[in-house]
Amino acid sequence: MPNDEVYEALAAAFEASRPVALATVAQTLGSTPRKTGAKMLVREDGSFVGTIGGGCGEAEVWQEAMEALEEGDPRIVTVDLTEPTDGEDKICGGIMRIFVERLEA
């Protein structure tokens, strides 16, 4: 299971009474690096486990996860991989909607 390490990190955070942000791919349209259900767990120190696809999109979701940790509010982040870019990290051409939520024991 690809999300096993995320669940293990979540359990460890709960045991340590540490909040985390969980980002889950809720919907995909077109070609995307990860599919619905892929997860990334972000800790307060900024470290993370798992992936929702890498590149600029993942960096954007990481930033939103850090804000969710601070503010406590869940959010949906739309990662648009259809726009042309100067780099090569938006090569898939699809759209992902990522649900980001703060979790704590």
C-alpha positions in Angstrom: 0.0 0.0 0.0 1.5 3.4 -1.0 0.0 5.2 1.9 1.3 2.9 4.7 4.1 5.3 5.6 1.7 8.1 5.9 -0.6 6.1 8.3 2.5 5.1 10.3 3.6 8.7 10.6 0.0 9.7 11.5 -0.1 7.1 14.3 3.3 8.3 15.6 2.2 11.9 15.6 -1.0 11.0 17.6 1.1 9.0 20.1 3.3 12.1 20.6 0.3 14.4 20.8 1.6 16.4 17.8 -0.8 18.0 15.3 -0.2 17.2 11.6 -1.8 18.3 8.3 -3.1 15.6 6.0 -3.3 16.3 2.3 -5.4 13.9 0.3 -6.0 13.9 -3.5 -9.8 14.2 -3.5 -10.4 14.5 -7.3 -8.4 14.3 -10.5 -9.2 15.4 -14.0 -7.1 14.5 -16.9 -3.5 13.2 -16.6 -2.1 13.8 -13.1 1.0 12.4 -11.3 -1.1 10.8 -8.5 -4.6 9.6 -8.4 -7.5 10.0 -5.9 -6.6 8.8 -2.5 -2.9 9.7 -2.6 -1.8 11.3 0.7 0.9 13.5 2.1 1.3 14.2 5.8 3.0 17.4 6.9 4.5 17.9 10.3 4.8 21.2 12.3 8.5 21.3 11.5 7.8 21.3 7.8 8.9 17.7 7.2 6.6 15.5 5.3 5.8 11.9 4.4 4.2 10.7 1.3 3.5 12.5 -1.9 0.7 14.0 -3.9 2.9 14.4 -7.0 6.0 16.4 -6.5 7.0 19.7 -8.2 5.3 23.1 -7.9 1.9 21.5 -7.1 3.2 19.7 -4.1 5.1 22.8 -2.9 1.8 24.7 -3.1 -0.1 22.0 -1.2 2.8 21.9 1.4 2.4 25.7 2.0 -1.4 25.3 2.4 -0.8 22.4 4.8 1.5 24.6 6.9 -1.2 27.3 7.0 -3.8 24.7 7.9 -1.6 23.6 10.8 -1.3 27.1 12.1 -4.9 28.2 11.5 -6.7 24.9 12.0 -9.1 25.4 9.0 -9.5 22.7 6.4 -9.3 23.7 2.7 -9.4 22.4 -0.8 -6.4 23.3 -3.0 -6.7 23.1 -6.7 -3.5 22.2 -8.5 -3.8 23.1 -12.2 -1.2 21.3 -14.3 -2.7 22.4 -17.6 -1.0 25.8 -17.9 2.3 26.0 -19.8 5.3 26.6 -17.7 9.0 27.5 -18.2 10.1 24.5 -16.1 9.3 20.8 -16.7 7.4 20.1 -13.5 3.9 20.7 -14.9 4.0 18.1 -17.6 0.9 16.0 -16.8 -1.8 18.3 -18.1 -4.5 17.6 -15.6 -6.1 19.1 -12.5 -6.0 17.8 -9.0 -8.2 18.9 -6.1 -6.5 18.3 -2.7 -8.3 18.2 0.6 -6.0 19.5 3.4 -6.9 19.2 7.1 -5.3 19.6 10.4 -5.5 16.4 12.6 -4.6 15.8 16.2 -5.1 13.1 18.8 
